Structures are given as C-alpha cells and as structure tokens.
C-alpha cells in the first residue's frame, strides 16, 4: 500500500512538482470552501512558483552583475551597472517580496476561515444569533445573565468563503471571577477578529471595545420583531430568534471581504517565514548600495536572499546558474 502523500512526494523528488505545488495538493484535499479550493488550485498550477521564478531571475541578474564587478575589480574603467540602477532593481524586488508576505493575512484567513466575533452585553441575543446562523443549537440560550463564559466557535460558508463565528461572553461589569475571565476572552476574540458583529437591543448601549482600522465593524440592533424607536445607531436591524434580516447580515459580512480571486496570495506560514527572511536580506542589500558598502558584502546578502526564496520551492542556487548569468553579460551590446 502507498503511504500517505507518497505519490506527491515522488512527483516532487522527480522534479514534476516543486514544494509549493506539493503543499497545494494537501491544501486541496483539506479545503472546506470554494475560495480555499480556488487558492489551492492556483498554487498547484504554479502561481506562487512563477512569482518566485521571476524574483529569482531578477536576483540572479543582480548577483551576476556584482560578481562581474568582483572578477574585474582591477579594471577601474569597467562598469557593468551603476549603483543607482542596481538600487532601482533591488527596490522593485523588495516591494514584490513585501507584497507577497503581507498577503499571508488574507490568504491564511481564506484558507482557514475568516474570524467573526459576536460581541455585546449579556442577554442581547448573541448565542441565539450564532445558533440561527449555523442552523444548529450550538450555544446554550438562557435568560440568566452570564450563561456564556467561554468562547464558542462554529464555521459556516457564505458564497464560497469560510467564516469562523465566535460567540463570546457578554461584556459588562461583574465581580464574578469566572465571568471576568470570559469577558477578557471576549475582548481578546474581538482584537483578533477580522469582522466584529456588535449586538445590542433597544435600551442597551453597544459595549465599549477597542477596534482597528483593519477590522470591519457591523452594528446590529437585535429583536427587530419588537417595536422600537429608530434612534439607535445601527447598521442593520435583525431578529436572531425570528430569522429577520439574517440573509442581509450574511450579505453584509460577505461583502466586507474583497475579491482576491485573481491575486497571488500566500497561505502557508512556512512560505511567509522564508519571505520575511528574504525581505530582511534585500533590505540589507538596499542599505549597502546606499552606503557604498564593498561589492562582495552586497553579493553575500543577495545570495542569502536567493537561498531563502529557494527554501519555499525546495530549489537550490547552483554554480552553473550563476556562471550562466555571468557569461551571458559578455554579449551585452553585441
């Protein structure tokens, strides 16, 4: 019997797939939404590999020019590329590596689920809303304040995207030690969430929590089936118990996530770690070029950058590649 992943491993060892494509096979098997399936298919077809190949080519050209300067350092009249040209190329490479690294937050969220924290005072219908959204009695519903004392998590798919809904303890002032711990976890969940559903009902204020500009905050007035005035500052009126406004709420949640179907996103922490290391390397190259640091030290940082990028695909920088890039510059201008 074949062991788990054996055929994919053989494909990698025989050069049919690189590591990013092999990892995408595992992601494809484990995907739980249309969006994560799309990302895995993109990666398996080589979207990340192509981006890294382009970066690798640019870095090899930079390295080759610097190696040429070292080889002909005793000829002061020879200049293969001025520092401003090298600096421009290095800045372009740095920008692209940074963009790829920054895409991890969105890519990882699509792969594992976008976090939505349900935040509000006790007994405003947070647990009822969670149960209504997942169509299951997942959280205990009670008239007793402080029933929910720990975070409860459940996932649902909305228009192909996986969302992780978190029901939290009601935020209020209390002397109950256990409830205080639950409230602290509520604040922690809100801080980490991409989307925050602030829930209240008529006569109760929204809880005071810290939010960031990167978070989408949707204010909901629950129990819309009960007549109330319109003075409450809310984005949506819903009734979790009666199911009123839930489809509109789902549409609003889905619309808060931009469409990245045509973008190359990093979804793997190993890839991000290697990208961050290569970004540090290329930043040292830029600093060195600005400060006229000796060429051999700049070349060493470039090779480190290449090495960290190669870790992502499982490739390696060979002497033959460097020599090939060096010698092709002998024909420049001919």
VEXDREN-2710 file (C-alpha; in Angstrom, 1 decimal):
% VEXDREN-2710
k/r/px/py/pz
1/UNK/0.0/0.0/0.0
2/UNK/1.2/3.5/-0.8
3/UNK/1.9/5.6/2.3
4/UNK/0.1/9.0/2.7
5/UNK/1.5/11.5/0.3
6/UNK/3.8/9.0/-1.4
7/UNK/2.9/9.8/-5.0
8/UNK/3.1/13.6/-4.4
9/UNK/6.5/13.1/-2.7
10/UNK/7.7/11.0/-5.7
11/UNK/6.5/13.8/-8.1
12/UNK/8.5/16.3/-6.1
13/UNK/11.6/14.2/-6.0
14/UNK/11.4/13.6/-9.7
15/UNK/11.0/17.3/-10.5
16/UNK/7.4/17.2/-11.6
17/UNK/6.3/19.5/-8.8
18/UNK/8.0/22.0/-6.5
19/UNK/7.3/22.2/-2.8
20/UNK/4.7/24.9/-3.1
21/UNK/2.8/22.7/-5.6
22/UNK/3.2/19.6/-3.4
23/UNK/1.8/21.5/-0.4
24/UNK/-1.1/22.7/-2.5
25/UNK/-2.1/19.1/-3.1
26/UNK/-2.5/18.7/0.7
27/UNK/-4.4/22.0/0.8
28/UNK/-6.7/20.9/-2.0
29/UNK/-7.6/17.7/-0.1
30/UNK/-8.3/19.6/3.2
31/UNK/-10.1/22.7/1.7
32/UNK/-13.5/23.4/3.1
33/UNK/-14.7/26.2/0.8
34/UNK/-14.8/27.2/-2.8
35/UNK/-12.4/30.1/-2.1
36/UNK/-9.8/27.9/-0.5
37/UNK/-10.2/25.4/-3.3
38/UNK/-9.5/28.1/-5.8
39/UNK/-6.4/29.2/-3.9
40/UNK/-5.1/25.6/-3.7
41/UNK/-5.7/25.1/-7.4
42/UNK/-3.9/28.3/-8.3
43/UNK/-0.9/27.3/-6.2
44/UNK/-0.9/23.8/-7.6
45/UNK/-0.8/25.3/-11.1
46/UNK/2.3/27.2/-10.2
47/UNK/1.1/30.8/-9.4
48/UNK/3.5/31.2/-6.5
49/UNK/6.2/29.3/-8.3
50/UNK/6.0/31.7/-11.2
51/UNK/6.2/34.7/-8.9
52/UNK/9.3/33.3/-7.2
53/UNK/10.8/32.4/-10.5
54/UNK/10.5/36.0/-11.7
55/UNK/12.1/37.2/-8.4
56/UNK/14.8/34.6/-8.7
57/UNK/15.7/35.7/-12.2
58/UNK/16.0/39.4/-11.1
59/UNK/18.1/38.4/-8.1
60/UNK/20.4/36.3/-10.2
61/UNK/20.9/39.1/-12.7
62/UNK/21.8/41.4/-9.8
63/UNK/24.2/38.8/-8.3
64/UNK/25.8/38.3/-11.7
65/UNK/26.5/42.0/-12.2
66/UNK/28.0/42.2/-8.8
67/UNK/30.1/39.1/-9.4
68/UNK/31.4/40.6/-12.6
69/UNK/32.5/43.7/-10.8
70/UNK/34.4/41.5/-8.3
71/UNK/36.0/39.5/-11.1
72/UNK/37.2/42.6/-12.9
73/UNK/37.8/44.8/-9.9
74/UNK/41.3/45.6/-11.0
75/UNK/39.9/47.4/-14.1
76/UNK/38.6/50.7/-12.9
77/UNK/37.4/51.7/-16.3
78/UNK/34.9/48.8/-16.5
79/UNK/31.4/49.3/-15.1
80/UNK/28.7/46.7/-15.7
81/UNK/25.9/48.6/-13.8
82/UNK/25.9/51.8/-11.8
83/UNK/24.7/51.7/-8.2
84/UNK/21.6/53.7/-8.9
85/UNK/20.5/51.1/-11.5
86/UNK/21.2/48.2/-9.0
87/UNK/19.3/50.1/-6.3
88/UNK/16.3/50.5/-8.5
89/UNK/16.1/46.8/-9.2
90/UNK/16.6/45.9/-5.6
91/UNK/13.8/48.3/-4.5
92/UNK/11.4/46.6/-7.1
93/UNK/12.3/43.2/-5.7
94/UNK/11.8/44.4/-2.1
95/UNK/8.4/45.7/-2.9
96/UNK/7.2/42.5/-4.5
97/UNK/8.5/40.3/-1.7
98/UNK/6.8/42.6/0.9
99/UNK/3.5/42.4/-1.1
100/UNK/3.7/38.6/-1.1
101/UNK/4.5/38.5/2.6
102/UNK/1.7/40.9/3.5
103/UNK/-0.8/38.8/1.5
104/UNK/-0.5/36.0/4.1
105/UNK/-3.0/37.5/6.5
106/UNK/-5.7/37.4/3.8
107/UNK/-4.6/34.1/2.3
108/UNK/-4.4/32.4/5.6
109/UNK/-7.9/33.7/6.5
110/UNK/-9.4/32.3/3.3
111/UNK/-7.7/29.0/3.8
112/UNK/-8.6/28.5/7.5
113/UNK/-11.7/30.7/7.8
114/UNK/-12.3/34.4/8.4
115/UNK/-12.9/35.2/12.0
116/UNK/-16.2/36.9/13.0
117/UNK/-16.6/37.8/16.7
118/UNK/-20.1/38.3/18.1
119/UNK/-19.8/41.0/20.8
120/UNK/-22.4/42.5/23.0
121/UNK/-23.8/42.9/26.5
122/UNK/-25.4/39.9/28.3
123/UNK/-28.8/38.7/27.0
124/UNK/-28.9/40.7/23.8
125/UNK/-29.2/37.6/21.7
126/UNK/-25.5/36.7/20.8
127/UNK/-25.9/33.0/21.4
128/UNK/-29.3/33.0/19.6
129/UNK/-27.7/34.7/16.6
130/UNK/-24.9/32.1/16.5
131/UNK/-27.4/29.2/16.6
132/UNK/-29.5/30.9/13.9
133/UNK/-26.5/31.5/11.6
134/UNK/-25.2/27.9/11.8
135/UNK/-28.8/26.5/11.9
136/UNK/-28.0/24.4/15.0
137/UNK/-28.3/24.7/18.8
138/UNK/-24.6/25.1/19.2
139/UNK/-24.7/27.6/22.1
140/UNK/-26.8/27.5/25.3
141/UNK/-29.5/30.2/25.3
142/UNK/-30.8/31.4/28.7
143/UNK/-32.4/34.4/30.3
144/UNK/-29.8/34.2/33.0
145/UNK/-27.0/36.7/32.5
146/UNK/-23.5/35.4/32.2
147/UNK/-24.5/32.0/30.8
148/UNK/-21.8/32.1/28.2
149/UNK/-18.5/32.1/30.0
150/UNK/-16.1/30.8/27.3
151/UNK/-15.8/31.4/23.6
152/UNK/-17.8/29.1/21.4
153/UNK/-16.8/28.7/17.7
154/UNK/-18.6/27.4/14.7
155/UNK/-18.0/27.7/10.9
156/UNK/-20.3/28.4/8.0
157/UNK/-19.8/29.1/4.3
158/UNK/-21.2/32.2/2.8
159/UNK/-20.9/32.5/-1.1
160/UNK/-17.9/30.2/-1.2
161/UNK/-16.0/31.8/1.7
162/UNK/-15.5/30.1/5.1
163/UNK/-16.2/32.2/8.2
164/UNK/-15.5/31.2/11.8
165/UNK/-18.1/32.7/14.1
166/UNK/-17.2/33.1/17.7
167/UNK/-19.9/33.6/20.4
168/UNK/-18.4/35.3/23.4
169/UNK/-19.3/36.2/27.0
170/UNK/-21.5/39.3/27.4
171/UNK/-19.4/42.3/28.3
172/UNK/-20.5/44.0/31.5
173/UNK/-19.1/45.0/34.9
174/UNK/-19.1/42.0/37.2
175/UNK/-17.3/40.8/40.4
176/UNK/-17.7/37.1/39.4
177/UNK/-14.1/35.9/38.8
178/UNK/-15.0/33.2/36.3
179/UNK/-17.2/35.6/34.3
180/UNK/-14.4/38.2/34.3
181/UNK/-12.2/35.6/32.6
182/UNK/-14.9/35.0/30.0
183/UNK/-15.2/38.8/29.4
184/UNK/-11.4/39.1/28.9
185/UNK/-11.6/36.3/26.4
186/UNK/-14.3/38.2/24.6
187/UNK/-12.1/41.2/24.3
188/UNK/-9.2/39.1/23.1
189/UNK/-11.5/37.5/20.4
190/UNK/-12.6/40.9/19.3
191/UNK/-9.0/42.1/19.0
192/UNK/-8.1/39.1/16.7
193/UNK/-11.3/39.1/14.6
194/UNK/-11.4/40.4/11.0
195/UNK/-15.1/41.2/11.4
196/UNK/-16.9/42.3/14.6
197/UNK/-20.6/42.0/15.0
198/UNK/-21.7/44.4/17.7
199/UNK/-25.0/43.3/19.0
200/UNK/-27.4/45.2/21.2
201/UNK/-31.2/45.7/21.8
202/UNK/-33.3/48.7/22.4
203/UNK/-32.3/50.5/25.7
204/UNK/-28.8/48.9/25.9
205/UNK/-25.6/50.6/24.7
206/UNK/-23.1/48.9/22.5
207/UNK/-20.1/47.6/24.5
208/UNK/-17.0/49.7/24.6
209/UNK/-14.2/47.8/22.9
210/UNK/-11.1/48.7/21.0
211/UNK/-11.1/48.3/17.3
212/UNK/-8.6/48.9/14.5
213/UNK/-9.0/50.4/11.0
214/UNK/-8.3/46.9/9.5
215/UNK/-11.4/45.5/11.2
216/UNK/-15.0/45.6/9.8
217/UNK/-17.5/46.6/12.5
218/UNK/-21.2/45.9/11.8
219/UNK/-23.6/47.3/14.4
220/UNK/-26.8/45.2/14.7
221/UNK/-29.9/46.1/16.7
222/UNK/-31.4/42.7/17.6
223/UNK/-35.0/41.8/18.4
224/UNK/-36.3/43.7/15.4
225/UNK/-39.7/41.9/15.8
226/UNK/-40.3/44.0/18.9
227/UNK/-41.5/47.6/18.2
228/UNK/-38.8/50.2/19.0
229/UNK/-37.8/53.7/18.1
230/UNK/-35.2/54.4/15.4
231/UNK/-32.8/56.4/17.5
232/UNK/-30.3/53.6/18.0
233/UNK/-27.2/54.0/15.8
234/UNK/-27.1/50.7/13.9
235/UNK/-26.2/49.3/10.5
236/UNK/-28.8/46.5/10.5
237/UNK/-32.0/45.6/12.4
238/UNK/-32.3/41.9/12.9
239/UNK/-34.2/39.3/14.9
240/UNK/-32.0/36.3/15.6
241/UNK/-35.0/34.5/17.1
242/UNK/-37.4/35.1/14.3
243/UNK/-34.7/35.0/11.5
244/UNK/-35.4/38.5/10.4
245/UNK/-32.6/40.2/8.5
246/UNK/-30.2/37.3/8.7
247/UNK/-29.8/37.0/4.9
248/UNK/-29.0/40.7/4.7
249/UNK/-26.5/40.3/7.5
250/UNK/-24.8/37.4/5.7
251/UNK/-24.6/39.5/2.5
252/UNK/-23.0/42.4/4.5
253/UNK/-20.5/40.0/6.1
254/UNK/-19.5/38.6/2.7
255/UNK/-19.3/42.0/1.1
256/UNK/-16.8/43.1/3.7
257/UNK/-14.2/40.7/2.2
258/UNK/-12.6/41.9/-1.0
259/UNK/-12.4/39.6/-4.1
260/UNK/-8.9/38.2/-4.4
261/UNK/-9.6/35.6/-6.9
262/UNK/-7.1/37.0/-9.4
263/UNK/-4.4/37.7/-6.9
264/UNK/-1.5/35.5/-5.8
265/UNK/-1.9/35.0/-2.0
266/UNK/0.4/33.3/0.4
267/UNK/-1.5/30.8/2.6
268/UNK/1.4/28.9/4.2
269/UNK/3.3/30.1/7.3
270/UNK/6.5/28.4/6.1
271/UNK/6.3/30.5/2.9
272/UNK/5.8/33.7/4.9
273/UNK/8.7/32.9/7.2
274/UNK/11.0/32.5/4.3
275/UNK/9.7/35.6/2.6
276/UNK/10.3/37.7/5.7
277/UNK/13.9/36.4/5.9
278/UNK/14.5/37.2/2.2
279/UNK/12.9/40.7/2.8
280/UNK/15.5/41.3/5.6
281/UNK/18.2/40.2/3.2
282/UNK/17.2/42.5/0.3
283/UNK/16.8/45.5/2.7
284/UNK/20.4/45.0/3.8
285/UNK/21.3/45.0/0.1
286/UNK/19.5/48.3/-0.4
287/UNK/21.2/49.8/2.7
288/UNK/24.6/48.6/1.5
289/UNK/24.1/50.1/-2.0
290/UNK/23.1/53.4/-0.5
291/UNK/26.1/53.4/1.8
292/UNK/28.6/52.2/-0.9
293/UNK/29.4/49.1/1.1
294/UNK/32.0/46.8/-0.7
295/UNK/30.6/44.7/-3.5
296/UNK/31.5/41.3/-2.0
297/UNK/29.4/42.0/1.1
298/UNK/26.4/43.1/-1.0
299/UNK/26.7/40.0/-3.1
300/UNK/26.7/37.8/0.0
301/UNK/23.4/39.3/1.1
302/UNK/21.9/38.8/-2.3
303/UNK/22.9/35.1/-2.2
304/UNK/21.2/34.8/1.2
305/UNK/18.0/36.3/-0.3
306/UNK/18.1/33.8/-3.1
307/UNK/18.7/31.0/-0.6
308/UNK/15.7/31.9/1.5
309/UNK/13.4/32.2/-1.6
310/UNK/14.7/28.8/-2.8
311/UNK/13.5/27.3/0.5
312/UNK/9.9/28.0/-0.5
313/UNK/10.0/25.9/-3.7
314/UNK/12.6/23.4/-2.5
315/UNK/15.1/24.5/-5.1
316/UNK/18.8/25.5/-4.7
317/UNK/21.1/28.0/-6.3
318/UNK/23.8/26.2/-8.3
319/UNK/27.1/27.4/-9.5
320/UNK/26.0/26.7/-13.1
321/UNK/23.1/29.2/-12.8
322/UNK/25.4/31.9/-11.5
323/UNK/28.0/31.2/-14.2
324/UNK/25.4/31.2/-16.9
325/UNK/24.1/34.6/-15.9
326/UNK/27.6/36.0/-15.6
327/UNK/28.8/34.9/-19.0
328/UNK/25.7/36.0/-20.9
329/UNK/26.6/39.6/-19.9
330/UNK/29.7/39.3/-22.0
331/UNK/27.5/39.7/-25.1
332/UNK/25.8/42.9/-24.0
333/UNK/25.8/45.4/-26.8
334/UNK/26.8/42.9/-29.4
END
